[in-house]
Amino acid sequence: MPGMHHHAEILGAICDLCRGAVRLNADVNGGNVLEVGSNRILRVGDNVRVEDDQQAGEMQTVAGLSGRTQVVLEGDLSGSYAVDSGARVVLVSEAVPKLAWVGRGKPELAPQPTGVGFPCVVVAPTRLEQPMSGGTNRSYSQEYHSSVYYVRRDHEGEEAETLLLEEVGRLFSLLMRDPYLAGTCWYSQVVGVDYEPHEQAALDERMAGLRVVRLDLVGLRAQEPAADAVG
C-alpha cells in the first residue's frame, strides 16, 4: 500500500486476527499452497477454512508451514479464491473467541448490527508515534498504538467472570500468536489488559448491562519515505 500512514491496514489485520483469520497475498486456483501475510496463527494439524466474500469456502487441514508466509494444506483446493474478494484462511478451533461480530471504532459509538449481538470486538486506533531516537536519515521508526475492546453482556457471579476471563484469554493469545500482524508490522505486542477501562462509563450511558475489557496493542514498523515517493 502506498503512503506512509498504515493504521488502516494494521486495524484490518487486527480485526482478522480476532476472528482467527489471515488474508491471502495471492489468488489461488486449486493447489494446496497458500501465500499469506504471516502464518504465525496457524500450527501443523490445525483445521482451517479457505474462503472469500463470494463463497463459503472449504475445510482443509494444515500440513506444513514454510517460512513466515506460506501455508501448505493436506489436500488440493477445489475452488478459486481471489485477493480482491477478501480471500482468507480461517482457523477453526476453540482457540478462536466466539464473537457475534467484529467492527471498528469506540465501543460506545459503534452501532450494533441488526440481528446480531454480543459478545463482540471493536478495534480502534489510539495514536501513531515516530520517536526521533528510533529513526535514521533513511527511515522512520513508527509505533502504531491500537485498542481492542471486548464487549459482552454483563452477568453477575463467579461463573460469568470465569467465562469473561476465558474469552479475553483467547483474544489475548491470538493477538500474541502473530507478532507480525499478518505482515503489516515487523513486531507487535499486547502491552496491557484493562478490566475496568474508563470507556465503561461512556458505554453504560448508551447501553446499560454491558461489560467491556480493553486490550492495548502496539505494532512497530520501519518506514522508508524514499520507497513511498516512487510512482
C-alpha positions as a printed NumPy array, in Angstrom:
array([[  0.   ,   0.   ,   0.   ],
       [  1.475,   3.387,  -0.981],
       [  1.843,   6.13 ,   1.594],
       [  3.465,   6.446,   4.986],
       [  0.432,   6.025,   7.246],
       [ -0.57 ,   2.4  ,   7.836],
       [ -3.056,   2.383,  10.693],
       [ -5.962,   1.299,   8.463],
       [ -4.225,  -1.855,   7.228],
       [ -2.967,  -2.642,  10.743],
       [ -6.511,  -2.34 ,  12.136],
       [ -7.723,  -4.638,   9.353],
       [ -5.13 ,  -7.245,  10.319],
       [ -6.129,  -6.971,  13.988],
       [ -9.81 ,  -7.451,  13.105],
       [ -8.929, -10.542,  11.079],
       [ -6.826, -12.   ,  13.892],
       [ -9.697, -11.553,  16.348],
       [-11.711, -13.816,  14.005],
       [ -8.806, -16.272,  13.734],
       [ -8.199, -15.282,  10.098],
       [ -5.348, -14.098,   7.895],
       [ -5.696, -12.747,   4.337],
       [ -4.14 , -14.355,   1.286],
       [ -1.474, -12.322,  -0.518],
       [ -2.025, -14.068,  -3.862],
       [ -5.02 , -15.509,  -5.688],
       [ -5.329, -19.282,  -5.549],
       [ -6.96 , -21.601,  -8.082],
       [ -6.767, -25.154,  -6.817],
       [ -3.494, -26.497,  -5.462],
       [ -2.518, -26.786,  -1.816],
       [ -0.146, -23.864,  -1.214],
       [ -1.341, -20.506,   0.146],
       [  0.622, -17.253,   0.375],
       [ -0.392, -15.142,   3.367],
       [  0.858, -12.045,   5.173],
       [  2.003, -14.171,   8.116],
       [  1.316, -17.814,   9.002],
       [  2.048, -17.461,  12.722],
       [ -1.521, -18.019,  13.977],
       [ -1.501, -21.489,  12.387],
       [  0.031, -24.779,  13.508],
       [  0.539, -28.056,  11.635],
       [ -2.589, -30.15 ,  12.113],
       [ -4.925, -27.163,  12.533],
       [ -8.329, -27.34 ,  10.891],
       [ -8.927, -24.296,   8.694],
       [-11.458, -22.95 ,   6.224],
       [-10.332, -21.272,   2.992],
       [-12.929, -18.73 ,   1.861],
       [-13.611, -15.317,   0.353],
       [-16.528, -12.882,   0.285],
       [-18.09 , -14.631,  -2.722],
       [-18.249, -18.195,  -1.395],
       [-18.46 , -20.09 ,   1.877],
       [-15.214, -21.927,   1.169],
       [-13.933, -25.375,   2.034],
       [-12.423, -27.143,   5.01 ],
       [ -8.78 , -28.198,   4.983],
       [ -6.016, -29.256,   7.393],
       [ -2.638, -27.531,   7.678],
       [  0.075, -29.981,   6.58 ],
       [  3.039, -27.625,   6.814],
       [  4.284, -24.068,   7.213],
       [  7.127, -22.738,   5.09 ],
       [  8.983, -19.617,   6.161],
       [  6.773, -16.857,   7.531],
       [  4.264, -16.522,   4.7  ],
       [  3.443, -19.924,   3.222],
       [  0.773, -22.428,   4.288],
       [  0.714, -25.965,   2.868],
       [ -2.609, -27.833,   3.027],
       [ -3.079, -31.611,   3.207],
       [ -5.314, -31.634,   0.138],
       [ -5.804, -29.624,  -3.025],
       [ -8.438, -26.891,  -3.078],
       [-11.38 , -27.452,  -5.378],
       [-12.226, -23.767,  -5.794],
       [-10.663, -20.417,  -6.653],
       [-10.206, -17.626,  -4.112],
       [ -9.306, -14.046,  -5.035],
       [ -7.459, -11.41 ,  -3.016],
       [ -9.827,  -8.74 ,  -4.385],
       [-12.715, -10.736,  -2.877],
       [-11.118, -10.891,   0.569],
       [ -9.604, -14.387,   0.247],
       [ -8.53 , -15.662,   3.645],
       [ -7.687, -18.731,   5.678],
       [ -9.654, -19.038,   8.911],
       [ -8.608, -21.076,  11.95 ],
       [-11.425, -23.384,  13.077],
       [-10.592, -24.026,  16.709],
       [-11.684, -23.481,  20.302],
       [ -8.766, -21.043,  20.465],
       [-10.834, -18.52 ,  18.475],
       [-13.199, -16.318,  20.539],
       [-16.916, -16.893,  19.943],
       [-17.745, -13.426,  18.6  ],
       [-21.024, -12.226,  17.084],
       [-19.206,  -9.538,  15.085],
       [-16.001,  -7.524,  14.812],
       [-16.016,  -3.81 ,  13.971],
       [-14.032,  -0.59 ,  14.185],
       [-14.498,   2.455,  16.41 ],
       [-15.044,   3.098,  20.098],
       [-17.43 ,   0.676,  21.85 ],
       [-19.757,   3.49 ,  22.981],
       [-20.088,   4.787,  19.401],
       [-20.156,   1.593,  17.335],
       [-23.675,   0.699,  16.106],
       [-24.985,  -2.736,  16.892],
       [-25.625,  -4.502,  13.562],
       [-29.238,  -5.535,  13.037],
       [-29.976,  -9.086,  14.125],
       [-26.689,  -9.766,  15.916],
       [-25.442,  -9.02 ,  19.379],
       [-22.768,  -9.886,  21.867],
       [-20.043, -10.75 ,  22.623],
       [-18.26 ,  -8.603,  20.069],
       [-14.93 ,  -6.906,  19.471],
       [-14.421,  -3.278,  18.483],
       [-10.968,  -2.151,  17.322],
       [ -9.852,   1.484,  17.418],
       [ -6.664,   3.4  ,  16.579],
       [ -5.19 ,   5.197,  19.569],
       [ -2.148,   7.069,  18.3  ],
       [  0.86 ,   6.941,  15.997],
       [  4.309,   7.855,  17.307],
       [  7.516,   8.448,  15.33 ],
       [ 10.204,   8.825,  18.016],
       [ 13.229,  10.819,  16.919],
       [ 15.522,   8.41 ,  18.757],
       [ 14.27 ,   5.466,  16.723],
       [ 14.816,   6.846,  13.237],
       [ 17.733,   7.356,  10.896],
       [ 18.365,   9.594,   7.902],
       [ 16.957,   6.77 ,   5.74 ],
       [ 13.915,   5.616,   7.703],
       [ 11.338,   6.444,  10.345],
       [ 10.568,   4.251,  13.324],
       [  6.79 ,   4.061,  13.666],
       [  4.78 ,   2.878,  16.671],
       [  1.111,   2.2  ,  15.955],
       [ -0.985,   2.096,  19.132],
       [ -4.42 ,   0.464,  18.948],
       [ -7.079,  -0.647,  21.411],
       [ -9.113,  -3.848,  21.143],
       [-12.373,  -3.748,  23.103],
       [-14.077,  -6.991,  24.074],
       [-17.755,  -6.289,  24.867],
       [-20.24 ,  -8.76 ,  26.297],
       [-23.454,  -8.701,  28.292],
       [-22.743,  -8.283,  31.966],
       [-23.749, -11.101,  34.309],
       [-23.12 , -11.473,  37.993],
       [-21.416, -14.395,  39.628],
       [-18.145, -16.293,  39.597],
       [-19.064, -18.369,  36.523],
       [-19.722, -15.255,  34.427],
       [-16.388, -13.769,  35.454],
       [-14.631, -17.02 ,  34.574],
       [-16.206, -17.02 ,  31.11 ],
       [-15.141, -13.411,  30.626],
       [-11.536, -14.225,  31.501],
       [-11.55 , -17.263,  29.198],
       [-12.761, -15.237,  26.212],
       [-10.323, -12.395,  26.887],
       [ -7.601, -15.023,  27.207],
       [ -8.426, -16.443,  23.765],
       [ -8.317, -12.952,  22.285],
       [ -5.03 , -12.142,  24.03 ],
       [ -3.422, -15.396,  22.853],
       [ -4.484, -14.909,  19.214],
       [ -3.079, -11.383,  19.106],
       [  0.18 , -12.502,  20.718],
       [  0.499, -15.502,  18.373],
       [  1.25 , -13.32 ,  15.369],
       [  3.792, -10.602,  16.259],
       [  3.874,  -9.583,  12.564],
       [  0.139,  -8.729,  12.49 ],
       [ -0.361, -10.523,   9.171],
       [  2.732,  -8.888,   7.718],
       [  1.718,  -5.283,   8.476],
       [  4.386,  -4.854,  11.178],
       [  7.837,  -6.214,  11.924],
       [  6.831,  -6.698,  15.562],
       [  3.764,  -6.211,  17.745],
       [  2.717,  -6.966,  21.291],
       [ -0.252,  -6.637,  23.623],
       [  1.131,  -4.243,  26.219],
       [ -1.787,  -4.165,  28.633],
       [ -5.228,  -5.513,  29.554],
       [ -7.613,  -3.228,  31.465],
       [-10.609,  -4.932,  33.086],
       [-12.085,  -1.62 ,  34.3  ],
       [-11.375,   0.823,  31.448],
       [-12.69 ,   4.392,  31.512],
       [-14.711,   3.584,  28.365],
       [-17.063,   1.522,  30.555],
       [-18.784,   4.655,  31.889],
       [-19.468,   6.029,  28.397],
       [-20.801,   2.647,  27.305],
       [-23.123,   2.498,  30.329],
       [-24.697,   5.815,  29.282],
       [-25.593,   4.421,  25.851],
       [-26.304,   0.746,  26.529],
       [-26.638,  -0.422,  30.111],
       [-25.877,  -4.003,  31.085],
       [-22.679,  -4.441,  29.08 ],
       [-19.138,  -5.208,  30.232],
       [-16.046,  -4.03 ,  28.359],
       [-12.397,  -5.099,  28.638],
       [ -9.699,  -3.188,  26.742],
       [ -6.522,  -4.752,  25.326],
       [ -3.845,  -2.249,  24.273],
       [ -1.579,  -3.264,  21.422],
       [  1.497,  -1.667,  19.837],
       [  2.743,  -2.504,  16.337],
       [  6.193,  -1.432,  15.119],
       [  7.155,  -0.536,  11.546],
       [ 10.267,   0.826,   9.87 ],
       [  9.138,   3.259,   7.181],
       [ 11.338,   4.363,   4.295],
       [  9.992,   7.603,   2.768],
       [ 12.037,   7.216,  -0.433],
       [ 10.21 ,   3.979,  -1.293],
       [  6.824,   5.682,  -0.989],
       [  7.923,   8.605,  -3.143],
       [  8.42 ,   6.332,  -6.172],
       [  5.395,   6.388,  -8.509]])
